[in-house]
């Protein structure tokens, strides 16, 4: 039994996860349960899973509470400006797409919710897209189009990557895994991207055991996608995997901690591995944030490592602007589904 299988056997047995589509009720200290972070208008925008929005500039010592017309379901950045999808109530009749500018919020579109739940608001290729549990909605400059999914997507914190014909959606369900799906933008067909080896939690991308926390196009293989996999739940595991068509490979994995006393384990399975929580392309390489620091990884898979920078306190948040081009933010949102403590989010600026 591998380290991952030990985690699963100890904590998954007999447990059933609850649905996590809706905005969470507000509680004391919930500000740090961040579901999304973005950089727009020279400010860092932080969204809690209660739909509350805050922002701050790099030189600010305290964040600014942002007032939106309704609770924010999700947000993304288009042409340097923040887009937010808002709605009121647990089961809203409609969602509103809003853009934030110098004069505040302006309404871009209203979309019938049809009893569905928002998985992600996606900015890319000059459009905004809304991925729901049942539809993919494209909001262009002059028209709104949609395609029905050929199945219903499951719950979980989502990270997405858009290409000309595909939306990739990685899910973080904590101790219940999450995995990766590819959605055809034209037909709505959902393809499960998975690699298992027949053992409990075995394989390179196991839907039941592997949360996907970040996605990026592979710079040296633009037809391929890289996925950051990571979970901390008492023990830890993770890797950077690449997906090229039907081929799934490990680009990078790093063992740490004490060796398992189990003599039957293969050497590669006898240690915990560093979990990864964010991923982006920087030039011809990938930048990944792991539980212990930053990894710049090229085609060979041999990384340049930087220790985790110091985080400064800004109100309830802990943030680092130390590395050019990105911001690191600590979030405690994973504690809803795993015993993880604070984990780093990677924000491109």
C-alpha positions as CSV (number, residue, x, y, z in Angstrom):
1,X,0.0,0.0,0.0
2,X,1.5,3.4,-1.0
3,X,1.6,6.5,1.1
4,X,-1.4,7.8,-0.8
5,X,-3.3,4.6,-0.2
6,X,-2.5,4.9,3.5
7,X,-4.1,8.4,3.5
8,X,-7.2,7.1,1.7
9,X,-7.6,4.0,3.9
10,X,-7.3,6.1,7.1
11,X,-9.6,9.0,6.2
12,X,-11.9,8.1,3.3
13,X,-13.6,5.0,4.7
14,X,-17.2,5.6,5.6
15,X,-17.1,9.3,4.8
16,X,-19.4,11.0,2.3
17,X,-18.7,14.6,1.2
18,X,-21.4,17.3,1.2
19,X,-22.2,19.5,-1.7
20,X,-20.1,22.7,-1.9
21,X,-21.5,24.7,-4.9
22,X,-23.3,27.4,-2.9
23,X,-21.7,30.3,-1.1
24,X,-20.8,29.5,2.5
25,X,-22.6,31.2,5.4
26,X,-20.6,34.0,6.9
27,X,-18.6,33.1,10.1
28,X,-16.0,34.8,12.2
29,X,-12.6,34.5,10.7
30,X,-13.9,33.4,7.3
31,X,-12.1,36.2,5.5
32,X,-9.1,33.9,5.0
33,X,-11.2,31.1,3.5
34,X,-10.2,32.4,0.0
35,X,-11.7,30.7,-3.0
36,X,-10.1,32.9,-5.6
37,X,-7.5,35.7,-6.0
38,X,-6.7,37.9,-9.0
39,X,-4.6,40.9,-10.0
40,X,-6.4,43.7,-11.8
41,X,-6.1,47.5,-11.9
42,X,-2.8,47.3,-10.0
43,X,-4.6,45.7,-7.0
44,X,-4.8,42.2,-5.6
45,X,-8.4,41.1,-5.3
46,X,-9.4,38.4,-2.8
47,X,-12.7,36.5,-2.8
48,X,-13.8,34.5,0.3
49,X,-16.1,31.5,-0.1
50,X,-18.8,33.6,1.6
51,X,-18.8,35.9,-1.5
52,X,-17.0,38.8,0.2
53,X,-14.5,40.8,-1.8
54,X,-11.4,42.6,-0.6
55,X,-8.6,44.3,-2.4
56,X,-5.2,46.0,-1.8
57,X,-2.3,47.5,-3.6
58,X,1.3,46.3,-3.0
59,X,2.0,49.3,-0.8
60,X,-1.1,48.9,1.3
61,X,-0.8,47.7,4.9
62,X,-4.5,46.9,5.3
63,X,-7.0,45.6,2.7
64,X,-10.0,47.5,1.5
65,X,-13.4,45.9,1.8
66,X,-15.1,46.1,-1.6
67,X,-18.8,46.5,-1.9
68,X,-20.4,44.7,-4.8
69,X,-24.1,44.9,-5.7
70,X,-24.6,41.2,-4.8
71,X,-22.5,38.4,-3.4
72,X,-19.7,37.4,-5.7
73,X,-19.8,33.9,-7.0
74,X,-16.5,34.0,-8.9
75,X,-14.2,36.4,-10.7
76,X,-11.5,36.6,-13.4
77,X,-9.5,39.3,-15.2
78,X,-10.2,40.5,-18.7
79,X,-8.1,43.2,-20.4
80,X,-6.7,44.2,-17.1
81,X,-10.1,44.7,-15.4
82,X,-11.9,42.6,-12.9
83,X,-15.0,40.7,-14.0
84,X,-17.3,39.3,-11.3
85,X,-20.3,37.0,-11.5
86,X,-22.8,38.0,-8.8
87,X,-26.1,36.7,-7.5
88,X,-28.4,36.9,-4.4
89,X,-29.6,33.9,-2.4
90,X,-28.8,30.3,-2.2
91,X,-30.7,29.4,-5.4
92,X,-30.7,32.6,-7.5
93,X,-33.0,32.9,-10.5
94,X,-30.2,34.7,-12.4
95,X,-26.5,35.7,-12.3
96,X,-25.2,39.1,-13.3
97,X,-21.8,39.6,-15.0
98,X,-20.2,42.9,-13.8
99,X,-17.0,44.7,-14.7
100,X,-15.1,46.8,-12.2
101,X,-13.6,50.1,-13.4
102,X,-12.7,53.6,-12.2
103,X,-16.3,54.5,-11.8
104,X,-17.2,51.3,-9.9
105,X,-19.3,48.4,-11.2
106,X,-21.1,48.2,-14.6
107,X,-23.4,45.5,-15.7
108,X,-22.3,43.4,-18.7
109,X,-25.0,40.7,-18.9
110,X,-27.7,38.8,-17.0
111,X,-27.9,35.0,-17.3
112,X,-30.7,32.7,-16.3
113,X,-29.5,30.3,-13.6
114,X,-32.0,27.5,-14.3
115,X,-31.4,26.1,-10.9
116,X,-27.7,25.3,-11.7
117,X,-24.6,26.1,-9.7
118,X,-21.6,28.1,-10.9
119,X,-18.4,26.1,-11.1
120,X,-16.1,28.9,-12.6
121,X,-16.1,32.2,-14.4
122,X,-13.4,32.0,-17.0
123,X,-11.7,34.9,-18.9
124,X,-9.8,34.1,-22.1
125,X,-9.6,34.5,-25.9
126,X,-11.5,37.8,-25.6
127,X,-14.6,36.2,-24.1
128,X,-16.0,35.5,-20.6
129,X,-17.2,31.9,-20.1
130,X,-19.4,30.6,-17.3
131,X,-19.0,26.9,-16.5
132,X,-21.9,25.6,-14.6
133,X,-22.8,22.1,-13.4
134,X,-24.8,21.6,-16.7
135,X,-23.8,24.3,-19.2
136,X,-20.9,26.1,-20.8
137,X,-22.0,29.7,-21.5
138,X,-19.9,32.0,-23.7
139,X,-20.5,35.8,-23.3
140,X,-19.0,37.5,-26.4
141,X,-19.0,41.2,-27.2
142,X,-22.3,41.0,-29.1
143,X,-24.0,37.8,-28.2
144,X,-24.4,35.1,-25.6
145,X,-24.2,31.4,-26.6
146,X,-24.3,28.2,-24.7
147,X,-23.9,24.5,-25.0
148,X,-25.4,21.8,-22.7
149,X,-22.9,19.5,-21.1
150,X,-23.3,15.8,-21.9
151,X,-23.3,15.1,-18.2
152,X,-23.4,17.0,-14.9
153,X,-20.1,18.1,-13.4
154,X,-19.4,17.4,-9.7
155,X,-18.6,19.8,-6.9
156,X,-15.2,21.1,-5.8
157,X,-13.0,24.2,-5.9
158,X,-12.2,24.6,-9.6
159,X,-9.2,25.7,-11.6
160,X,-9.6,26.1,-15.3
161,X,-7.7,26.6,-18.5
162,X,-9.2,27.6,-21.8
163,X,-8.0,26.8,-25.3
164,X,-9.6,27.4,-28.7
165,X,-11.7,24.3,-28.5
166,X,-11.5,23.0,-25.0
167,X,-12.0,24.0,-21.4
168,X,-9.9,22.1,-18.9
169,X,-11.4,21.9,-15.4
170,X,-9.4,20.7,-12.4
171,X,-11.1,20.1,-9.2
172,X,-10.0,20.2,-5.6
173,X,-12.2,18.2,-3.3
174,X,-9.6,17.8,-0.6
175,X,-9.4,14.3,0.9
176,X,-11.9,13.2,-1.8
177,X,-9.6,14.0,-4.7
178,X,-11.1,15.9,-7.6
179,X,-9.2,15.1,-10.8
180,X,-9.3,16.7,-14.2
181,X,-11.9,17.0,-17.0
182,X,-11.8,18.3,-20.5
183,X,-14.9,19.9,-22.0
184,X,-15.4,20.3,-25.7
185,X,-16.5,23.9,-26.2
186,X,-18.5,23.0,-29.3
187,X,-20.4,19.8,-28.3
188,X,-20.3,20.0,-24.4
189,X,-18.8,16.5,-24.3
190,X,-16.9,15.8,-21.0
191,X,-13.8,13.7,-21.0
192,X,-12.4,12.4,-17.8
193,X,-8.6,12.6,-17.8
194,X,-7.2,10.0,-15.5
195,X,-4.4,7.6,-14.9
196,X,-4.8,4.7,-12.4
197,X,-2.8,1.6,-11.8
198,X,-5.4,-0.6,-10.1
199,X,-4.2,0.1,-6.6
200,X,-6.1,2.2,-4.1
201,X,-5.1,5.8,-4.9
202,X,-2.5,4.5,-7.4
203,X,-1.5,6.1,-10.7
204,X,-0.4,9.5,-11.8
205,X,-3.8,11.3,-11.9
206,X,-6.3,9.5,-9.7
207,X,-9.7,11.2,-9.6
208,X,-10.7,9.8,-6.2
209,X,-7.4,10.9,-4.5
210,X,-5.7,13.7,-6.4
211,X,-6.9,17.3,-6.1
212,X,-5.9,19.4,-9.1
213,X,-5.0,22.9,-7.9
214,X,-3.5,24.6,-11.0
215,X,-3.4,24.2,-14.8
216,X,-1.1,25.7,-17.4
217,X,-0.3,25.2,-21.1
218,X,3.1,23.5,-21.4
219,X,5.4,26.2,-23.0
220,X,7.6,23.7,-24.9
221,X,4.5,21.6,-25.9
222,X,1.6,24.0,-26.4
223,X,-0.7,21.1,-27.3
224,X,-0.1,19.7,-23.8
225,X,-1.5,20.7,-20.4
226,X,0.4,20.6,-17.0
227,X,-1.5,20.0,-13.8
228,X,-0.4,20.8,-10.2
229,X,-1.6,18.1,-7.9
230,X,-1.4,18.4,-4.1
231,X,-3.1,17.3,-0.9
232,X,-2.2,17.8,2.7
233,X,-4.4,15.6,5.0
234,X,-2.3,14.5,7.9
235,X,0.2,13.3,5.3
236,X,0.9,14.8,1.9
237,X,1.3,14.0,-1.7
238,X,1.6,15.8,-5.0
239,X,3.4,16.2,-8.4
240,X,3.4,18.2,-11.6
241,X,1.8,16.0,-14.3
242,X,1.6,16.6,-18.0
243,X,-1.3,15.6,-20.3
244,X,-0.6,15.2,-24.0
245,X,-3.6,13.7,-25.6
246,X,-4.1,10.3,-24.0
247,X,-0.6,10.3,-22.5
248,X,-0.2,11.3,-18.8
249,X,3.3,11.6,-17.3
250,X,5.0,12.9,-14.2
251,X,7.1,16.0,-15.1
252,X,8.3,16.5,-11.5
253,X,7.8,14.9,-8.1
254,X,9.9,15.4,-4.9
255,X,10.0,13.1,-1.9
256,X,10.2,14.4,1.6
257,X,9.8,13.3,5.2
258,X,10.7,10.0,6.8
259,X,10.8,6.8,4.9
260,X,7.8,4.5,5.5
261,X,8.7,1.5,7.6
262,X,6.7,-0.8,5.3
263,X,9.3,-3.0,3.6
264,X,7.0,-4.0,0.8
265,X,6.8,-0.5,-0.7
266,X,8.7,0.4,-3.9
267,X,11.4,3.0,-3.2
268,X,9.3,5.6,-5.1
269,X,6.3,4.9,-2.9
270,X,8.0,4.9,0.4
271,X,8.0,8.7,1.0
272,X,5.5,11.4,1.1
273,X,5.8,13.9,-1.9
274,X,5.6,17.7,-2.0
275,X,2.1,18.9,-2.7
276,X,1.6,21.6,-5.4
277,X,-1.0,24.3,-5.1
278,X,-0.5,26.6,-8.1
279,X,1.0,26.7,-11.6
280,X,1.6,29.2,-14.4
281,X,3.7,29.5,-17.6
282,X,6.6,32.0,-17.4
283,X,8.4,32.3,-20.7
284,X,9.6,28.9,-21.8
285,X,9.2,27.3,-18.3
286,X,6.6,26.5,-15.7
287,X,6.4,28.2,-12.3
288,X,4.8,26.0,-9.6
289,X,4.2,26.8,-6.0
290,X,4.7,23.8,-3.7
291,X,4.2,23.4,0.0
292,X,7.8,24.3,0.7
293,X,8.6,26.9,-2.0
294,X,8.7,27.8,-5.7
295,X,9.8,25.6,-8.5
296,X,10.8,26.8,-12.0
297,X,10.6,23.8,-14.3
298,X,11.7,23.4,-17.9
299,X,11.5,20.6,-20.4
300,X,14.0,18.4,-18.7
301,X,12.0,18.4,-15.4
302,X,15.0,19.5,-13.3
303,X,13.7,22.5,-11.4
304,X,15.3,25.7,-10.0
305,X,14.1,25.9,-6.4
306,X,13.4,29.0,-4.3
307,X,12.4,28.7,-0.6
308,X,9.0,30.1,0.3
309,X,9.3,33.8,0.7
310,X,8.3,35.6,3.9
311,X,4.6,36.6,4.0
312,X,3.5,40.0,5.3
313,X,0.3,40.5,7.3
314,X,-2.3,42.7,5.7
315,X,-5.4,42.7,7.9
316,X,-6.4,39.1,8.2
317,X,-4.4,38.1,5.1
318,X,-0.8,36.9,4.7
319,X,0.6,38.0,1.3
320,X,4.0,38.0,-0.4
321,X,4.9,40.3,-3.3
322,X,8.6,39.2,-3.1
323,X,8.8,37.5,-6.5
324,X,8.4,39.7,-9.6
325,X,5.4,38.9,-11.8
326,X,3.4,37.0,-9.2
327,X,1.8,37.3,-5.8
328,X,1.5,34.6,-3.2
329,X,-1.5,34.5,-0.8
330,X,-2.2,32.1,2.0
331,X,-5.7,30.6,2.1
332,X,-7.3,28.3,4.7
333,X,-10.2,27.3,2.4
334,X,-8.8,23.7,2.0
335,X,-9.6,23.1,5.7
336,X,-13.2,22.6,4.7
337,X,-12.3,19.3,3.0
338,X,-8.9,18.3,4.5
339,X,-6.7,18.7,7.5
340,X,-4.3,21.0,5.7
341,X,-3.7,24.4,7.5
342,X,-3.0,27.4,5.3
343,X,-1.8,26.7,1.7
344,X,-0.4,29.1,-0.9
345,X,-2.3,30.5,-3.9
346,X,-0.4,31.7,-6.9
347,X,-1.6,34.9,-8.6
348,X,-0.2,36.2,-11.9
349,X,0.2,40.0,-12.1
